[in-house]
Structures are given as structure tokens and as C-alpha cells.
Amino acid sequence: MIDELDLAFDEQAEKGRPRHRRGSRGAKGEGKGAKSAVAFIMVFLLLGVLGVGGYLGYSKIKGFFTAADYDGAGTDPVQVKIAKDSSLTEIGNALVDADVVKSTAAFTDAAGANPKGKNIQSGTYNMRKQMAAAQAVTLMLDPKSRITNGVTIPEGKTANQVYDILAKATGVPVAEFKAAAKDPVALGIPDFWFNRTDGQKVTKSVEGFLFPDTYEFPPKGTATEYLQLMIQHFMTVATEINFVKQAEGQLNISPYEVLTVASLSQAEAGNAADLGKVSRVAYNRLYGKDFHCKCLEFDVGINYYYQLTGKATKSSAKMTDKELTDPKNPYRLHGKDGMTPTPINNPGKAAMQGALVPPKGNWLYFVAIDKQGHSAFTQSYTQHLKNIETAKKNGVL
């Protein structure tokens, strides 16, 4: 292949050569040497130009692909809320929106370079504006930077009791929680959840949907926001255990009724092991053929109504027949068929599962027989009376 540089130099040499020149072999060799020297110089200069250009190009490309980042520990303080289950990219976006870091890429790079970078949790953080991404990651991994407002809601608390707990923990008045709870559908409970198949009047309530757990509530939130978080959590748990489909498909009962049974079991059972058994008793009485009525005859509905109306609650042993069958009490379970108008508390996951998939058994009666909360279950009323005597001997009744 002809070297194009040599060809160019040959053309230039030809143009500059006299038409009549006396030459010799030595002169000819000198011409080639001169041409080679010029070629060498030109190639050297060309490579130099390419080298400088290449370096400048590399610097420019490198700058183009390097994530924009701030320097230093930041300036003004700012609080940033990170939503639950946020990815590192979503966390970075939130920080960019608050002007904590300059770019999401800088944050994700810094989090990836930190061995604990994937441990950043949701919540609200005390940060600073215009921080170097690496320092932002370090700060978010410091537990002191995360604003915690942990509130624990135990299983079986009524809505009113939940409002009291929330009010003490957040400073939001109880009245605001009660006002927010007046529209359950607006809080995120789909309307179909209030369907019933037992012929009773539909009563919409948040009772049963305020899922018991420990919550990290954002500071300065509203009653509506706090209740929505709890209801969203309930819906997540209900989806995980396939609550709606199993209630309708396996039990052939509306989810609301199953949830109501779960709340009754949560109130009646003395320990987790008996939750499903109490639910089985409820179903045997309501839908079986061996009980004398389609009624539950549980005492716990009475106290729920007393709490709703501001009356003092009392133990079952102290309740009179008049109180148990009071027609003015819509939550009574004596002297009428069916369940309560709504759940009577907010059951936990175990109670929900127990009501959804109760153990098999023909039990119709149960009574707590020891101070550890264990109950004796039986189909026989005669045996039930014996169990009651055992409970009395153990100081339970």
C-alpha cells in the first residue's frame, strides 16, 4: 500500500525540484533523507495535536459522565421524608427535590460505594442542603439523623382506644381522629368491604381496619394521614393473607363478617392458640345446625357498646340478663341472631388468619379455665357446665 504521507511529500518534492538538475547517486540519497526527516517532523506534530485533542476530549467526556455533586457537609438544615419501600433512586430523587444532593446519580453512586448504603430506611431525616452525596449517605445511616415517632398499637384495641394512644404520641387531639374517621371510604377502605350477607344493616366504620402494629409516623402529620397509614397497612396485610378471596370463596361469607368474627375472637380468646377455635365456635353457632339459635351469645359486645356510649364496662360475671338482652344495645349478642353491626376492636394478623382458616371442630361452647388464659372447648353443654366448675375452682370465674 502506498503511504499517503509519502505520496504527498513526493508531490511537494516534485513541484519544488528544478527541471534541469544535475544529480548523482549521492544527491538522490540526500533527497530521500530530507524527505524522511520532514515526514518524521510532520508525523510528530500531528500526533502531538491528536494527543492534546484526545486528552481534552477525554476530559470533556469524563466531565460529561461524572455525576454532578456538591462539596462539603452542607448548609441550612432541612427535613426530608423518605416514603416506605423507596428504592435508592427514589431516595435520591427526594434528596434532589429538597436540594440536599445535586444529582440522583451522585447519591446512588455514593450509596453503592458505601457497604451499608442499601440499609437506608424510610422515615423523616434531619439533613442539610447542598451536601456532598457521600456525606448525605453517611448522615442517613446515622440513627440520630432519623426522626422516630414510634407508636405501638396493641391487638384488640378499639378505635377509641387507638385514638387515645395516637393523641398522646402525636399531639393531635382525639376529636380530630374521630372527625377524620367519620368517612371510612375516604380514608382508603373500599366500599365493598362493608357488604354483608347476613341480612343485617350495613354500618360503615373504621373499627377493625386500624391494624395493630408499631408505626413510624411522620412528624407534624394530620389525623387523616395517620389513620390512612394504618388502613393502608391493614389492606397490605389482608392482601398478603388473601383475606377477601378466601372469605368469599372458602367460607362463603363476606370479608366484613369474617373481620367481625376475628374481632370477637380477639376479645374472647385468652391466648393466640385459641383464636381460631373461638372463630370455629362462632361459625358453628351461626351457620351450623346443632345450636339452639343462629346467635353467638358472647358477652364482649356489651362492653364495646358501653365504651362507645361512655358507660363503665364490667366483667361478664357481673352482667345481668337484662343487660345482656337489652334491645337498645345494637351490639348485644344475646336474644338476637347474627353478629354485631361492626367489628368490636382491631384484630391482629393471627386473629384474622384464625377467622379466615379456623381449625376443624364441632365445638359450641368454651370457657377460660385458668389464669393463663387457656379455654376448654366442647360440643356438649353438660361438659361445658363441668368446665365452668373447673374455671371457678381455678379462680377464673
LINRAZI-V826063 format. One record per residue. N is the residue number from 1. SS is DSSP state (A for helix, B for strand, O for the rest). PHI is phi in radians with two decimals (999 if undefined). BURIAL is I if it has 24 or more other ideal C-beta (glycine too) atoms within 12 Angstrom, else O. Layout:
<<N/SS/PHI/BURIAL> <N/SS/PHI/BURIAL>>
This chain:
<<1/O/999/O> <2/O/-1.35/O> <3/O/-1.26/O> <4/A/-1.12/O> <5/A/-1.16/O> <6/A/-1.07/O> <7/A/-1.08/O> <8/A/-1.12/O> <9/A/-1.17/I> <10/A/-1.10/O> <11/A/-1.10/O> <12/A/-1.13/O> <13/A/-1.18/O> <14/A/-1.11/O> <15/A/-1.15/O> <16/A/-1.57/O> <17/O/-1.51/O> <18/O/-1.16/O> <19/O/-1.16/O> <20/O/-2.10/O> <21/O/-2.24/O> <22/O/-1.58/O> <23/O/-2.30/O> <24/O/-2.40/O> <25/A/-1.10/O> <26/A/-1.14/O> <27/A/-1.08/O> <28/A/-1.11/O> <29/A/-1.15/O> <30/A/-1.13/O> <31/A/-1.11/O> <32/A/-1.18/O> <33/A/-1.13/O> <34/A/-1.12/O> <35/A/-1.11/I> <36/A/-1.14/O> <37/A/-1.11/O> <38/A/-1.11/O> <39/A/-1.06/I> <40/A/-1.08/O> <41/A/-1.12/O> <42/A/-1.14/O> <43/A/-1.11/O> <44/A/-1.07/O> <45/A/-1.14/O> <46/A/-1.13/O> <47/A/-1.12/O> <48/A/-1.12/O> <49/A/-1.10/O> <50/A/-1.10/O> <51/A/-1.14/O> <52/A/-1.13/O> <53/A/-1.13/O> <54/A/-1.09/O> <55/A/-1.14/O> <56/A/-1.12/O> <57/A/-1.12/O> <58/A/-1.09/O> <59/A/-1.08/O> <60/A/-1.17/O> <61/A/-1.14/O> <62/A/-1.05/O> <63/A/-1.14/O> <64/A/-1.19/O> <65/A/-1.59/O> <66/O/-1.38/O> <67/O/-1.14/I> <68/O/-1.12/O> <69/O/-2.56/I> <70/O/-1.52/I> <71/O/-1.93/O> <72/O/1.58/O> <73/O/-1.57/O> <74/O/1.74/I> <75/O/-2.10/O> <76/O/-1.29/O> <77/B/-1.20/O> <78/B/-2.70/I> <79/B/-1.74/O> <80/B/-2.19/I> <81/B/-1.70/I> <82/B/-1.87/I> <83/O/-1.19/O> <84/O/-1.09/O> <85/O/1.11/O> <86/O/-1.24/I> <87/O/-1.37/O> <88/A/-1.07/I> <89/A/-1.13/O> <90/A/-1.17/O> <91/A/-1.12/I> <92/A/-1.05/I> <93/A/-1.07/O> <94/A/-1.11/I> <95/A/-1.22/I> <96/A/-1.14/I> <97/A/-1.06/O> <98/O/-1.59/I> <99/O/1.05/O> <100/O/-1.44/I> <101/O/-2.06/I> <102/O/-1.43/I> <103/O/-2.60/I> <104/A/-1.14/I> <105/A/-1.08/O> <106/A/-1.10/I> <107/A/-1.20/I> <108/A/-1.12/I> <109/A/-1.11/I> <110/A/-1.17/I> <111/A/-1.16/I> <112/A/-1.17/O> <113/A/-1.39/O> <114/O/-1.59/O> <115/O/-0.98/O> <116/O/-1.85/O> <117/A/-1.05/O> <118/A/-1.45/O> <119/A/-1.60/O> <120/O/-1.15/I> <121/O/-1.71/O> <122/O/-1.32/I> <123/B/2.33/I> <124/B/-1.93/I> <125/B/-2.10/I> <126/B/-1.52/I> <127/B/-2.10/I> <128/B/-2.28/I> <129/O/-1.26/I> <130/O/0.99/I> <131/O/-1.68/I> <132/O/-1.10/I> <133/A/-0.99/I> <134/A/-1.08/I> <135/A/-1.26/I> <136/A/-1.13/I> <137/A/-1.09/I> <138/A/-1.05/I> <139/A/-1.17/I> <140/A/-1.22/I> <141/O/-1.49/I> <142/O/-1.52/O> <143/A/-0.96/O> <144/A/-1.22/O> <145/A/-1.45/I> <146/B/-1.56/I> <147/B/-1.41/I> <148/O/-1.85/O> <149/O/-2.42/I> <150/B/-1.17/O> <151/B/-2.23/I> <152/B/-1.76/O> <153/O/-1.89/I> <154/O/-1.21/O> <155/O/-1.13/I> <156/O/1.48/I> <157/O/-1.35/I> <158/O/-1.34/I> <159/A/-1.02/I> <160/A/-1.08/I> <161/A/-1.18/I> <162/A/-1.09/I> <163/A/-1.07/I> <164/A/-1.09/O> <165/A/-1.11/I> <166/A/-1.15/I> <167/A/-1.09/O> <168/A/-1.16/O> <169/A/-1.43/I> <170/A/-1.90/I> <171/O/1.48/O> <172/O/-1.40/I> <173/O/-1.05/O> <174/A/-0.97/O> <175/A/-1.00/O> <176/A/-1.25/O> <177/A/-1.18/I> <178/A/-1.11/I> <179/A/-1.16/O> <180/A/-1.15/I> <181/O/-1.36/I> <182/O/-1.17/O> <183/O/-2.12/O> <184/O/-1.05/I> <185/O/-1.14/O> <186/O/-1.13/O> <187/O/-1.42/I> <188/O/2.04/I> <189/O/-1.64/I> <190/O/-0.98/O> <191/A/-1.04/O> <192/A/-1.13/O> <193/A/-1.10/I> <194/A/-1.69/I> <195/O/-1.20/I> <196/O/-2.28/I> <197/O/-2.03/O> <198/O/-1.71/I> <199/O/1.39/O> <200/O/-1.49/I> <201/O/-1.08/O> <202/O/-1.35/O> <203/O/-2.16/O> <204/O/-1.49/I> <205/O/-2.68/I> <206/O/-1.38/I> <207/O/-0.99/I> <208/O/1.74/I> <209/O/-1.82/I> <210/O/-1.57/I> <211/O/-1.09/I> <212/O/-1.28/I> <213/O/-3.07/I> <214/B/-1.72/O> <215/B/-1.99/I> <216/B/-1.80/I> <217/O/-1.39/I> <218/O/-1.17/I> <219/O/-1.19/I> <220/O/1.06/O> <221/O/-1.45/I> <222/O/-1.83/O> <223/A/-1.03/I> <224/A/-1.06/I> <225/A/-1.11/I> <226/A/-1.15/I> <227/A/-1.17/I> <228/A/-1.09/I> <229/A/-1.07/I> <230/A/-1.19/I> <231/A/-1.19/I> <232/A/-1.05/I> <233/A/-1.14/I> <234/A/-1.00/I> <235/A/-1.08/I> <236/A/-1.12/O> <237/A/-1.14/I> <238/A/-1.05/I> <239/A/-1.19/O> <240/A/-1.05/O> <241/O/-1.73/I> <242/O/1.00/O> <243/A/-1.08/I> <244/A/-1.13/I> <245/A/-1.14/O> <246/A/-1.23/O> <247/A/-1.08/I> <248/A/-1.35/O> <249/A/-1.52/O> <250/A/-1.63/O> <251/A/-1.59/I> <252/O/1.03/O> <253/O/-2.25/I> <254/O/-1.18/I> <255/A/-0.96/I> <256/A/-1.14/I> <257/A/-1.21/I> <258/A/-1.13/I> <259/A/-1.11/I> <260/A/-1.13/I> <261/A/-1.08/I> <262/A/-1.04/I> <263/A/-1.21/I> <264/A/-1.14/I> <265/A/-1.17/I> <266/A/-1.05/I> <267/A/-1.38/I> <268/A/-1.53/I> <269/O/-1.25/I> <270/O/-1.50/I> <271/O/-2.71/I> <272/A/-1.10/O> <273/A/-1.12/O> <274/A/-1.70/I> <275/A/-1.02/I> <276/A/-1.15/I> <277/A/-1.15/I> <278/A/-1.11/I> <279/A/-1.09/I> <280/A/-1.10/I> <281/A/-1.03/I> <282/A/-1.05/I> <283/A/-1.17/I> <284/A/-1.10/I> <285/A/-1.31/I> <286/A/-1.35/I> <287/A/-2.11/I> <288/O/-1.51/O> <289/O/-2.00/O> <290/O/-1.72/O> <291/O/-1.62/O> <292/O/-1.27/O> <293/O/-2.68/O> <294/O/-1.60/O> <295/B/-2.22/I> <296/O/-1.68/I> <297/O/1.03/I> <298/O/-1.49/I> <299/O/-1.50/I> <300/A/-1.16/I> <301/A/-1.14/I> <302/A/-1.10/I> <303/A/-1.14/I> <304/A/-1.09/I> <305/A/-1.17/I> <306/A/-1.07/I> <307/A/-1.15/I> <308/A/-1.06/I> <309/A/-1.70/O> <310/O/1.42/O> <311/O/-1.54/O> <312/O/-1.28/O> <313/O/-1.41/I> <314/O/-2.59/O> <315/O/-1.27/O> <316/A/-1.04/I> <317/A/-1.09/O> <318/A/-1.71/O> <319/O/-1.40/I> <320/O/-1.53/O> <321/A/-1.06/O> <322/A/-1.09/O> <323/A/-1.22/I> <324/A/-1.15/I> <325/O/-1.96/O> <326/O/-1.02/O> <327/O/-1.15/O> <328/O/-1.40/O> <329/O/-1.69/I> <330/O/-1.20/O> <331/O/-1.72/I> <332/O/-1.20/I> <333/O/-2.14/I> <334/O/-1.88/I> <335/O/1.31/O> <336/O/-2.73/I> <337/O/-1.50/O> <338/B/1.53/I> <339/O/-1.76/I> <340/O/-1.31/I> <341/O/-1.06/I> <342/O/-2.49/I> <343/O/-1.00/I> <344/O/-1.88/I> <345/O/-2.94/I> <346/O/-1.95/I> <347/O/-1.29/I> <348/O/-1.50/I> <349/A/-1.08/I> <350/A/-1.09/I> <351/A/-1.18/I> <352/A/-1.11/I> <353/A/-1.18/I> <354/A/-1.11/I> <355/A/-1.34/I> <356/A/-1.38/I> <357/O/-2.29/I> <358/O/-1.26/I> <359/O/-1.18/O> <360/O/-1.30/O> <361/O/3.04/O> <362/O/-1.77/O> <363/O/-1.10/I> <364/O/-2.17/I> <365/B/-2.37/I> <366/B/-2.72/I> <367/B/-2.71/I> <368/B/-1.21/I> <369/O/-2.04/I> <370/O/-2.59/O> <371/O/-1.36/O> <372/O/-1.52/O> <373/O/1.58/O> <374/O/-1.30/O> <375/B/-2.00/I> <376/B/-1.80/I> <377/B/-1.99/I> <378/B/-2.74/I> <379/O/-1.63/O> <380/O/-1.61/O> <381/A/-1.18/O> <382/A/-1.06/O> <383/A/-1.17/O> <384/A/-1.08/I> <385/A/-1.10/O> <386/A/-1.14/O> <387/A/-1.12/I> <388/A/-1.11/I> <389/A/-1.11/O> <390/A/-1.08/O> <391/A/-1.08/I> <392/A/-1.15/O> <393/A/-1.12/O> <394/O/-1.51/O> <395/O/1.33/O> <396/O/-1.51/I> <397/O/-1.92/O>>
